[in-house]
Amino acid sequence: MSLYRDEGVVLRTQKLGEADRIVTILTRRTGRVRAVAKGVRRTSSRFGARLEPFTHVDLQLHAGRSLDVVTQAETLHPYGEALVSDYPRYTSGMAMLETAEKLTSGEKEPALRQFLLLVGGLRTLADGSHDPRLVLDAYFLRSLAVAGYAPSLDKCARCGAEGVRSFAIVTGGMVCGTCRTPGAASPAPPTVALMVALLRGDWDAADASETRHRTECSGLVAAYLQWHLEHGIRSLQHVERV
């Protein structure tokens, strides 16, 4: 087995045997990695809480045939410490971790931009500078954009015309009256402006938005995300609505 180092964010863990865990990590250089953390469930484990979800860690691993093995782990940022005691932030963070895993479907395929988005999103959640649902929706929109699924918000997703009034998930975003499909939503203009602000990182505009527009935005973004992933984000059912 070859030894390598990387940094990553722990996405989830699952029990293996009596004392071990399989840890899924989104890393900076290697992409999504599944590795065995031996003895981590023992109270005497040298890894302690370093390999829990939300933790940004520096790792040393042995590459294996099916699963790698964690040999060293040092905490860089324990984002979970700030999130576990705050339900809205914790549930938003869990939805981010699940989305990061599903948007990086191939193991060991480099996904640097997704990694950086996740670290930035968790950092913003942990510092409490913005409403957690706004942070989550911004993360959803930006991670979709990185994956090539950015919604069209200022022009018709089908014909490119301006003067759009409806949001059609299957078409790829806002559409004009001619291209409107049955079932398309008709969001308020401030809702669309909020989506644009979140996608661009305009937090002054996002923070100034009204509750009703945040609620409408969250519904559209969640539906758009889950349609492109072709399955639901289970963690979303626990996220508190604004």
C-alpha positions as CSV (number, residue, x, y, z in Angstrom):
1,M,0.0,0.0,0.0
2,S,1.2,3.5,-0.8
3,L,1.1,6.3,1.8
4,Y,-0.3,9.8,1.0
5,R,-1.3,13.0,2.8
6,D,-4.3,15.2,2.2
7,E,-6.7,17.4,4.0
8,G,-10.5,16.9,4.0
9,V,-13.9,17.3,5.6
10,V,-15.5,14.3,7.2
11,L,-18.9,13.8,5.5
12,R,-20.2,10.8,7.4
13,T,-19.2,7.7,9.3
14,Q,-20.5,4.2,9.7
15,K,-19.7,1.4,12.1
16,L,-17.4,-1.4,11.0
17,G,-16.9,-4.4,13.3
18,E,-16.6,-3.8,17.1
19,A,-14.2,-0.9,17.2
20,D,-13.7,0.5,13.7
21,R,-15.5,3.0,11.5
22,I,-15.6,3.6,7.8
23,V,-15.2,7.4,7.2
24,T,-16.3,9.2,4.1
25,I,-14.1,12.3,3.5
26,L,-14.1,15.0,0.8
27,T,-10.5,15.8,0.3
28,R,-8.7,18.8,-1.3
29,R,-6.6,16.8,-3.8
30,T,-7.9,13.3,-4.0
31,G,-11.7,13.9,-4.1
32,R,-14.1,11.8,-2.2
33,V,-12.4,9.0,-0.2
34,R,-13.7,6.1,1.9
35,A,-11.3,5.0,4.6
36,V,-11.1,2.7,7.6
37,A,-10.4,4.4,11.0
38,K,-9.2,1.5,13.1
39,G,-10.1,1.4,16.8
40,V,-11.8,4.9,16.6
41,R,-14.8,3.8,18.6
42,R,-12.6,2.8,21.6
43,T,-12.3,5.5,24.4
44,S,-8.6,5.1,24.2
45,S,-8.5,5.9,20.4
46,R,-5.8,8.3,19.4
47,F,-8.1,9.8,16.8
48,G,-10.7,11.0,19.4
49,A,-13.2,13.3,17.9
50,R,-11.0,14.2,14.9
51,L,-12.9,11.9,12.5
52,E,-16.5,13.1,13.2
53,P,-18.7,14.8,10.6
54,F,-18.0,18.5,10.0
55,T,-14.4,18.2,11.1
56,H,-11.8,19.7,8.7
57,V,-8.7,17.4,9.1
58,D,-5.2,16.9,7.9
59,L,-4.8,13.2,7.1
60,Q,-2.2,10.6,6.4
61,L,-3.7,7.5,4.7
62,H,-2.6,4.2,3.2
63,A,-4.2,3.5,-0.1
64,G,-5.9,0.2,-0.2
65,R,-7.7,-1.9,-2.9
66,S,-11.3,-1.0,-1.8
67,L,-10.8,1.1,1.3
68,D,-7.9,3.3,2.4
69,V,-6.7,3.3,6.0
70,V,-6.3,6.4,8.1
71,T,-3.0,6.3,9.9
72,Q,-2.9,9.9,11.2
73,A,-5.5,12.7,11.7
74,E,-5.0,16.2,13.0
75,T,-7.8,18.7,13.4
76,L,-7.6,21.8,11.4
77,H,-11.0,23.3,12.1
78,P,-13.6,21.6,14.4
79,Y,-16.6,23.1,12.8
80,G,-18.9,20.6,14.5
81,E,-18.3,22.2,17.9
82,A,-20.1,25.4,16.9
83,L,-22.9,23.5,15.0
84,V,-24.0,20.7,17.3
85,S,-25.6,23.0,19.9
86,D,-27.5,25.1,17.3
87,Y,-30.3,23.0,15.6
88,P,-30.8,25.3,12.6
89,R,-27.1,25.5,11.9
90,Y,-26.6,21.8,12.6
91,T,-29.3,20.6,10.2
92,S,-28.2,23.0,7.5
93,G,-24.7,21.6,7.9
94,M,-25.9,18.0,7.6
95,A,-27.7,18.9,4.4
96,M,-24.5,20.4,3.0
97,L,-22.5,17.3,3.9
98,E,-25.0,15.0,2.2
99,T,-25.1,17.2,-0.9
100,A,-21.3,17.3,-1.1
101,E,-21.2,13.5,-1.1
102,K,-23.9,13.2,-3.8
103,L,-22.4,15.8,-6.1
104,T,-19.0,14.0,-6.0
105,S,-20.4,10.6,-7.0
106,G,-17.0,9.1,-8.2
107,E,-14.5,8.1,-5.6
108,K,-11.0,9.6,-5.9
109,E,-12.0,12.0,-8.6
110,P,-10.5,15.4,-7.8
111,A,-13.2,17.9,-6.8
112,L,-11.2,20.9,-5.5
113,R,-14.0,23.5,-6.1
114,Q,-16.6,21.4,-4.4
115,F,-14.2,21.0,-1.4
116,L,-13.5,24.7,-1.2
117,L,-17.2,25.5,-1.4
118,L,-17.9,23.0,1.5
119,V,-15.2,24.4,3.7
120,G,-16.4,27.9,3.1
121,G,-20.0,27.0,3.7
122,L,-19.2,25.3,7.0
123,R,-17.0,28.2,8.1
124,T,-19.8,30.6,7.4
125,L,-22.3,28.4,9.3
126,A,-20.0,28.1,12.2
127,D,-19.3,31.8,12.6
128,G,-23.1,32.6,12.6
129,S,-22.7,35.7,10.4
130,H,-25.8,34.9,8.3
131,D,-29.1,33.1,8.6
132,P,-28.3,29.3,8.3
133,R,-30.9,28.7,5.6
134,L,-29.5,31.5,3.5
135,V,-26.0,29.9,3.8
136,L,-27.5,26.5,2.9
137,D,-29.3,27.9,-0.2
138,A,-26.2,29.8,-1.3
139,Y,-24.2,26.5,-0.9
140,F,-26.8,24.6,-3.0
141,L,-26.8,27.1,-5.8
142,R,-23.0,27.4,-6.0
143,S,-22.3,23.7,-5.7
144,L,-24.9,23.1,-8.5
145,A,-23.1,25.8,-10.6
146,V,-19.7,24.0,-10.1
147,A,-21.3,20.8,-11.2
148,G,-22.6,22.5,-14.3
149,Y,-26.3,22.9,-13.3
150,A,-26.5,26.6,-12.6
151,P,-30.1,27.8,-13.0
152,S,-30.7,30.5,-15.6
153,L,-32.1,33.5,-13.6
154,D,-31.9,36.6,-15.9
155,K,-32.8,35.1,-19.3
156,C,-35.0,32.3,-20.5
157,A,-33.3,29.0,-20.0
158,R,-34.8,27.7,-23.3
159,C,-34.7,30.5,-25.8
160,G,-32.5,33.2,-24.1
161,A,-35.2,35.8,-24.2
162,E,-35.5,38.5,-21.5
163,G,-38.6,39.4,-19.5
164,V,-38.8,36.0,-17.7
165,R,-41.6,35.5,-15.2
166,S,-41.7,31.7,-14.4
167,F,-39.3,29.2,-12.9
168,A,-39.3,25.7,-14.6
169,I,-37.1,23.2,-12.9
170,V,-37.0,20.7,-15.8
171,T,-36.1,23.5,-18.3
172,G,-33.2,24.8,-16.2
173,G,-34.5,28.0,-14.5
174,M,-36.4,31.1,-15.4
175,V,-38.4,30.9,-18.6
176,C,-40.4,33.4,-20.7
177,G,-44.2,33.2,-21.3
178,T,-43.7,31.4,-24.7
179,C,-41.5,28.7,-23.2
180,R,-43.4,28.3,-19.9
181,T,-44.2,24.6,-19.2
182,P,-47.2,23.3,-17.2
183,G,-46.4,23.3,-13.5
184,A,-43.8,26.1,-13.7
185,A,-43.7,28.3,-10.6
186,S,-44.2,32.1,-10.7
187,P,-41.8,33.5,-8.1
188,A,-42.0,37.1,-6.9
189,P,-39.2,39.3,-8.5
190,P,-37.5,39.8,-5.1
191,T,-37.3,36.0,-4.7
192,V,-35.4,35.7,-8.0
193,A,-33.2,38.6,-7.0
194,L,-32.4,36.8,-3.8
195,M,-31.4,33.7,-5.7
196,V,-29.1,35.9,-7.9
197,A,-27.6,37.4,-4.7
198,L,-26.9,34.0,-3.2
199,L,-25.3,32.7,-6.3
200,R,-23.1,35.7,-6.6
201,G,-22.3,36.0,-2.9
202,D,-24.0,39.4,-2.4
203,W,-24.6,39.0,1.3
204,D,-25.8,42.6,1.8
205,A,-28.7,42.0,-0.5
206,A,-29.4,38.5,0.8
207,D,-29.4,39.6,4.5
208,A,-31.8,42.4,3.6
209,S,-34.4,40.0,2.0
210,E,-37.8,39.5,3.5
211,T,-38.9,36.2,5.2
212,R,-41.5,35.4,2.6
213,H,-39.0,35.7,-0.2
214,R,-36.5,33.6,1.6
215,T,-39.1,30.9,2.1
216,E,-40.1,30.9,-1.6
217,C,-36.4,30.8,-2.6
218,S,-35.6,27.9,-0.3
219,G,-38.5,25.8,-1.8
220,L,-37.4,26.5,-5.4
221,V,-33.7,25.8,-4.7
222,A,-34.4,22.6,-2.8
223,A,-36.6,21.3,-5.6
224,Y,-34.1,22.3,-8.3
225,L,-31.3,20.6,-6.4
226,Q,-33.2,17.4,-5.8
227,W,-34.3,17.2,-9.4
228,H,-30.8,17.4,-10.7
229,L,-29.5,14.8,-8.2
230,E,-32.4,12.5,-9.2
231,H,-33.1,11.7,-5.6
232,G,-33.9,13.5,-2.4
233,I,-31.6,15.0,0.3
234,R,-32.8,13.2,3.4
235,S,-31.3,15.8,5.7
236,L,-33.5,18.5,4.2
237,Q,-36.6,17.2,6.0
238,H,-35.0,18.3,9.3
239,V,-34.0,21.8,8.2
240,E,-36.1,24.4,9.8
241,R,-38.1,26.6,7.4
242,V,-37.5,30.3,7.8
